[in-house]
Amino acid sequence: MRKDIHPEYREVVFQDASADFAFLTRSCIHSKETIKWEDGNEYPLVKIEISSKSHPYYTGQQKVADTGGRVDRFKRRYQR
């Protein structure tokens, strides 16, 4: 393998501001902001718009569209 072509992975905090949720993981993303984590260390901070705490699928607030009823109404209306 060629040397010095792979990005350097480091600990990064991703924060979902809409759900007041943050998690620490490894990533190669760059950020100018930092945050002090629960362990007392300072890590780069990446703000995200949606996470498992705010996504409707994971929170159980997902709405299922009634596509079968819509198709039937369309067929009845334009069947003439």
N, C-alpha and C positions, 0 to 999 in steps of 0.2 A: 504494500500500500504506500501511496505517497504521503509524505509527512506534511504537517501544517496546512492541510486542506479542510479539516473537520472543525466545526465551531466548538468553542469551549462551553461546556455545560456548567451552570452554577445554580445555587439556590436562589429562587425568585418568589416573591409573594404576589399572587393575583388577587385583586380585590373587586368584588361586585358591590358597587355603591348602592344600587337599588335594593339589595337584600341585606345590607350590612353583614356581608360574609367575605371571608378571606381564607386563602389556603396557601401553604408553602409547598413548592415543588421545584424540580430541576428544569431549567430551560436555557436556551441560548439567546433569548430575546434581550435587547438592550433597553435600558430605561435610565432617565436622568433623576427620577424621583426615588427616594428611599423611605423605608418605614422600619420602626423598631418592632421586632416580632416578640412573641410570648417568651421565647428563651433568652431575651435580652440582647440578642444580636441584631445588627442592622442589615437589611436586605434590600435589593432593588424592588420597586413597586410598579406593577402594571395594573392599570385600572381597566376593567372589562365591563361590558354592558349587560351581559347575561351569563348566568352560571346555573348549576344544578339547583341552587336555592331559589332562583327566580324564574326559571324556564317553566312554562305551563305544563309540559309533559311530565316533568319530575315532581311538580308540586300538586298534581292531581286536578288542576284547574283547566285542563285542556277541553275545548268544546268540539264535539263531533258534529259535523254538518250532516243534515239529513239529505243525502244525495239521492237516495231512492225515491223519496217523495217528490223531489224537484223534477226528476226525470219523468215520473208518471204524470205530473201536472202538465209538463211540456208536451208530452205525447197526446194527452186528452185535448189540450187546447188547439194543437195544430194537426190533428188527425183527420180533419174534414177533407 
